[in-house]
Amino acid sequence: MIAEHAPWRKQRHAAWRALEELRADLVFERTDVPTDRGLRYVKALGCAPHVALLGNGDEVADLREAHADDRIGRREADQDEAVGGARSKRYWTISTRSRQKAAMAIEILSPSQIERMRRAGRMAAETLAFVGSQLRPGMSTAEIDRLVRKDTARRGGHPSQLGYKGFPAAVCTSRNNVVCHGIPSPREFLKAGDIINIDVTTNIDGYHGDTSAMFLIGEVTSEAKRIVDVARRCRDSGIAVIRHGARLGDIGAAIEELARKEGVGVVKEVGGHGIGRHMHADPHVAHTGKRGTGRRLKAGMAITVEPMVNLGSAAIRQLDDGWTIVTADGSLSAQWEHTVIVTRDGHEVMTSLS
């Protein structure tokens, strides 16, 4: 990005890029050791005044991931405020100058850790499927949050999102033109014709499974059906290229190529992420990109692929609650997500029930 806007810096930028390529091979292979309990209590910060979902005793969350990369997050926040852009608290943002300078430690999971990821992924997928089966017109999004908490606890897990950097709920409910991070509310009700993304992340035994799906409420328009279908196919196209030795840019390119063919916009400011013992970790997984670029994938890496595509422009804006991101033009948006492990032969989807 620096080279694009300042040609006279190309030589220095080329050196940085070479360093970034070397960092692609800097990974940590850790042994299985007990994890800390981390922070025990969470206080809601900066949420919408009408939302009071946090504080019922569930927020005994493990928030190590909320602080793991806080320095980068603060630098990105300062830069985003300066340019007035929408910023996601939950996802990695597009690369910035400070991020280019930051070394990335990408964890390679052992076989026993991958087995724990399978358990966490399946649990999240089962909760998502259960909650989806209960949706109906007239239901509040706060009721969705209650169902997620109850079902996750019944399975022996904990909602990873609850209290994450002050998020006041156990699930994101993103309806119609909401791109991501919709906060459940007792004042928001599902209506026939709505589309809604439900994003569930489950922590079990110190490992996280992250997944989301779109649901159609009653009869919806053909355009609503179309954007939901395109978003699902974009996710699957990105996952299809994942294998040991592939590059992160391959994922974004596959998604962007399909979206461009379908004439929809792909959100660039927010994307997927590494996952494992932390809900959010390196690397950032962009949903746009160029084939053959970016860090190399290695067997044992765990990432999420979760493209957000808009029926209209790709432009977004953030609401005053500090979380909810919506389409700038009010058009419908859709998103699907899986947690994926890179393997020698290709990949394994952790959050699929099939």
N, C-alpha and C positions, 0 to 999 in steps of 0.2 A: 504493500500500500504506500509506503514511503517513497519507493522508487517511482511509482506511478505519478505522484504529485510533485516530486522534486527530482527531475532527471539527473541533476548534477550529483545526486547522492547514490546513483546506481552502483558505483563501485563498492561503496561501504555496505549497501544493502545486499549485494551479492555475497559479501563476506558473512553477514548475519545469516543469510539463507543457508550458507554452507554449514555454519555452526548449528542451525536448527536441524539440518539433516543428520548431523552427528548425534544430536540429542535424541533423535528417534530411536537410537540404539541404547539409550540410557534407561534401563528398566530395572526394577527391583524384584527379585524372586525371594519371597519371604516364607519362612517356615510357619506352620500352624501354631500360634501362641494365643493364650487367652487374651481377649480384648478388655480394655477398661470399660467401666460403666459410663464414663464421661460425665457430662453435666446432668444433674438430676431434676432441676426445675427450670421451667421456661416461662418467660413473661411475654405476652403479646405486645408487639411493637408496631406502631404505625398502621394498624389495620383500619378498615372502614368503621365508623362509629356505631353503625347498626349491627355489627357482627360481634357476637360474644360467645363464640363456640369454644374457645380455649378456656380452661379453668375448671373442668369437671373432674380432675384427678387423673385423666388420661395422659397429661403432658409430662410424664416421667420419661422423657425422650432421651435417646443417646444422640447428643448434638455435636459429636466430634467433627462430623462433616460440615457443620455450620461454620466452623472456625478454621478449617484446614487451610483454606486459601484466602483468608480474610484480607491479607495485604493487597493481593491482586484485585479483589472485589472493591476495596476502598478506592484504589487508583482508577478502576474502571468507572466507579460511580462519579468521581470528580470529573472525569473526561466527558461522561454522558451528560451531566448537568450543564457542562460548558457549551455543548452543542444542542442541548434541548431534545435529545433523542430518547425514545422509550428504552428502558433498561429492565431486563429480567433479573430478579433476585434469585431465581431458582435454577436457571440454565446458564451455561457459559455464554458469554457474548462473543461477537465476532472479534477477531484478533485486533489488539491495539498495540501501540508501540511498547508500552510497558509489558504487555503479555509476550511480545516477541523476545524480550530480554529475559523472561523468567524461565528457568529450567523446569522441565516437566518430569516428574517421577511417576511413571506408569507401572502399576503393579501387574506382575504375572502370577496368576492364581495356580496353586497346586491342584492335583486331582481331588484331594479331600475338600479343598475350598470350593472347587467347581461343583462338587456334589451339594455343598451347602447352598450355593447359588441356585442350583436346580430346585431345591426345596423352597427357597424364598421366592423364586420366580413362579413356581407352580401355585404357591399359596396366594400370591398377588393376583394371578390369573383366575383362580377359583373365586376369590372375593369379587373381582371385577365381573365375572360371569353371573354370580349370584345377584349382585346389586343391579346389574343390567336387566335381569329377569323380573325385577320388582318395579321397574319404572312405569309410570302411568300419568296421564294428564291430571293436573291438580296437585301433584306431589311437589313439595318444596325442595329446594336443593339442600336445605338444612337436614331434611329427612334422609337424603342420600348420604350425607355425612354421618348421620346416626347409624345407618345400616353398615357403612364401611367400618366404623369403630367396633360395632357389635360383632360383625362377621370375622374381622381380623382377630379380635380377642378370642372368639370361639375356636379359632384355628391355632391359637397359641402364639400369635405374632403381635407386632405393634406397628401402627401406622407411622411410617418414616417421616411423612410430611408434617405431622402434628408438631407445631412449635418450631419448625425449621426456619431459622432467622426471623422468628416472630410470626410465621404463618399460623393463623388461628384455627385451622381446620385439619381434618385427617385426610382430605381428598380435594382435588381441584375439580370443579364443575364448570365447564366452559361451553356456554350455550350460544348457538347461532353465530353472531359476529364476534364472539369472544375467542381470541386466538389461543390463549392459555392462561393459567393461573386464576381462573374464576373462583371467587370465594363463596362457598355455600352460604345461603342466607334464608332465614325463615320468611323473608318477604319476596323471595323469588320462586315462582311456581312454573312447572312445566306445562306447556300448552300443546294441543294437537297441532302438528306442523313444525314443531321445533326439531332441531338436531342438537345433540349435546355430547361433548367429550367428557368422559369420566376417567381421571388419572389416579391410579392406585399404586402406592409403593408400600411394600411390607418389609419390615425388619424382623428376621427370625434368626436367633443364634448369632447375632452380630453381622449378618449379611443381608443385602437388600435386593429385592426384586421389584422392578419398575415397569409398569405397563399401562396403556390407555387404549380406549376404543370409542368409536362413535356409535350413538344410538339414535334411532328415529322414533319420534313420539307421534303415534297415530299416522295419518296420511300426510306425507310431505310432498313438496313440489319436485318436479323432475330435476330442477337445478340443484336442489338440496341433495337429492340422491346422487347426482353426478359428482359434486364436490366431495362427498363422503367416499365414493368409490375411487376417485382419482387419488385422494389422500392415502387410502389403503394400498393402492398399487404403487404409489411413490415410496411408501415404507418398504414394501416387498422388493422393489427394484434396488433400493439401497442395500438391503440385507443380502440380496443375491450375489453381490460382488465381494462380500466379506470372505477373506481367506488369509492364511498365513502368507506374508510377503506382499499383500496388496497395500494400497495407500489410502489414507483417509480421504484424499481428494476424489478417489474413485467412487466413494459412497455418495458424496455431494453431487458429482457429475451425473451419476445414474438417476438420481432423484430429479435434478434440474432438467435433464434432457426430456424425461417423461412429462414433467409439468409444463415445459415450454411447448411440447407437442400438443398437449391438451388445452393450452391457452389459459392456464391459471398461474397465480403468483406464488412463489415460494418465499416464506419469511426468512430473512437472512440474519436478523439481529439475535435470534435465539436458536439453540440447537440441542443436540444430544450431548452425552457426556460419558465419561468413564464411571464405573459403578463396581461395588464389591463390598468391602468393609466400610466404605463411606458411600452415602447415597449419591453424592456428586464428587467426582474426582477427574483428573486428567485422563484422557485427552478430551478436548472439545471436538464434537462431531458436527461439522457444518453440513447443512442440507443443500448447499450449492458448492460448486468447486470445479476443478479441472483434473481430468484423469492423469495419473502418474505423478501427482504432487502430494505434498503433505507427509506426515509421519507414516512409517511402515507399520502395518499390523503384525502382531506376533501371537502365536498360539498361546492361549492362556489369558489374553486380554479380555476384559468384559466391558462392553459399551452399550449405550442405548441408541436406537435409531427411531426418530420420532418427528418426521417432517410435518410442518404446519403449512397448509396451502390455502390460499384465499381465492374465492371465486372471481374477485376483482383484482385490484392492485395489491402488490406485496407489502405496501406501506402499512405501518402499525403505529399505535399510540398507546400510552399507558394512562390508566385512570388515576384519580387522586388517592385511591386507597393504597397506592404504592405497589400493587401486585397485578391487578387485572390488566391484561393487554388485549386490545381490540383492533379490528381492521380500521384503517384510517378513513376508508370510504363507506363503512357500514356494511360491506358485503359479507356473505357467509364465509366461515372458515372451518376447516376440518383437520383432524390430527389422529394418527394411530401410532402406537409405540410398542416396541418389544425390547427386552433385554437380551443381548446376544453375546455368546462366547466365541472368540476366534479359535479355530482348530487347525490342525495341520492339513486336513482334507477340505476345509471350508469353514463352516460355522455351525453352531447349535443355538437354537432359540430357546431361551430359558422360560419364557412366559407364554408359551403356546400350550393349549390343552389338547391339541390334536395328536 
